[in-house]
């Protein structure tokens, strides 16, 4: 299984961006689709997840109310980001974790999001 992110770029503070993650093949079983991010000099942090059934959606406190995660179809999920701030600048990674795993099983290569003040 391969994951490929798209949609990163440069945006001004207060602006919006949508990131998408394409999954190379259909995944059997129950799994969670996640977004993580890593800012320069900081550890990677979890941002949000949506379950394969769509019934479980969670956000980190830092993005709650500004970011929206959703599954477009069986092989794509997205992160709609609004009211972006300079502190949201990071490399964003999509990842898939099977329900029986304690950490993601598959990772994308990352896409840069830069928010200018």
N, C-alpha and C positions, 0 to 999 in steps of 0.2 A: 504494500500500500504506500503510495506517495501522496504527499500533500503539497500544493503549490499556492502560495499567497499572491494576491494582486491588489492594487488599489492604493498603495502607499504614495506618499509625496509630501510636498511642502504646502502648508496652509497657514493663514494668519490666525492669530488668537481670536476665538469666537466663531471660527469657521467649522466646517463639517467635512468628513471623509467617510467613505465606505470601503472597508477591506473585505475581500472575499477569499475563500479557501476552497480549492477544487480537490476532491478526493479521487484518486485514480481508479478505484474500483469499489464496487458495493461491498460494504462490511456487514457480515452476519453477526447477529447477537445484539446485545444491549451495549451502548457505548455513549460516551460524552464527548461532545465537540467543544473544544476550548480555545480561548485566545489568551496568550501570555504576552508580556512585553519586558524588554530589558533596556533601561536607560544607561547612558554612559557612566561607567564607574559604579553601577548598582547591580544587585542581584536580579535575576529574572523573577518577575512576579506574575501571579495568575490574575487575569482580568475578568473573565466571564466564562460560563459554560451553558450549553443547552444539551439536553439528553436527546438520544436518537428518536425517542417518542415525542419529544417536544414538551413533555409535561414537567420537566425540571429545568428551571432557568435561574441562575445565580450570578450576582455581580460583586466585584470587589467594592468596598465602600468608596474608594477613590473615584469610581466611575459611575456609581449608582445614579440613575436619573439623567445621565448624559449619554451613555452608550447603550446600544440595543443589539442583542445577539439573536440571530434567527437562522433557521435552516431554509435555504432556497428550494432545494429539492434533495433527492437521496444522495447526491454526490457533491453538494456545494453548501457551505454555510458562510454567513457574513457577519460583520460587525459594523454597525452604523454608529459613527462617532460624531457627536455634536458638542457645541460649546467647548471646543478644544482649547487647551491652555498650554503654555510652554512646558509645563511639567509633564505633559502627555507625550513629549518627544521621546521616542524610543524605537527600537526595532521590535516589531510586532510579529509574533509567531502563532500559527495555528497548530493545534495538536489534538489528537484523538486518543482517548483513554478507554479501554474496554472496562466494563463494569467490575470485572474481577481483578483488575490491576490497581496498584496503588499510585502509579505514576503513568504519564502518557506513554503509549506504545508507538505512536507515530508522530513525527514532527515535520513541519514545513521548514523552508530555508530562511524565512524571515523577510519582512518588508519594512523599509524605513519610513517612519512618520516623523516629520519635523514641523513643529508649530512655532512660528515666529511671533515675537511680541510687538 
